[in-house]
Amino acid sequence: MKSKKGAEFSIAGLVSFLDVTTANNTIAIVTAGPIASDLNKKYGVDPRRTASLLDIFSCSFQGLVPYGAQLLSAAAVVGISPLAITPYCWYPMLIFVFGVIAIAFNLPRFTQASNDTLA
């Protein structure tokens, strides 16, 4: 990565990968957090944006993995395969698409700098 946009896509990719491998979005966020913090400092990504990217992409994949708690529970209640539910998981799919659009077009554009002093 060589740019702010590259750092944002890297943060999204990292937390997505961790969520798919652990099937737990909280663990994915906690694990990716320190690396994401380093990237936002190095490439000038607003800490609020970094937090949003971690949340958006971990949640999008958490809602799509068929071995995640949400789909396993829903499938067990109605007695079907979690894979049968996956094509109807519109919210996780849309949040992923709009997350990619937000990175690609730098949306939203913050007008006020973050007062984040935590490091």
C-alpha angles and dihedrals in degrees: 000000000000105000145045090260090051090051090051092050089047092053090049092048094047096051091042092053092047092049093051092049097045100030088218120102095196092056090045092053094045091048096046094041100087093046091046090050091053091049094049091052094046097046101031099248112162110250090230089056092048091052090049093050091050091051098042097050097040090051094046093056094039089061093050107044107099092213093055120113095248097055094038090053095046092047092048092052093056097029100241136118118276087231089063090061098045097081089058096052095107099159096060091045093050095044088054093050093047090045090057090046090050091054095043094051098031094243130200101031109210113221096191125054118243117258090212108146097166114111 
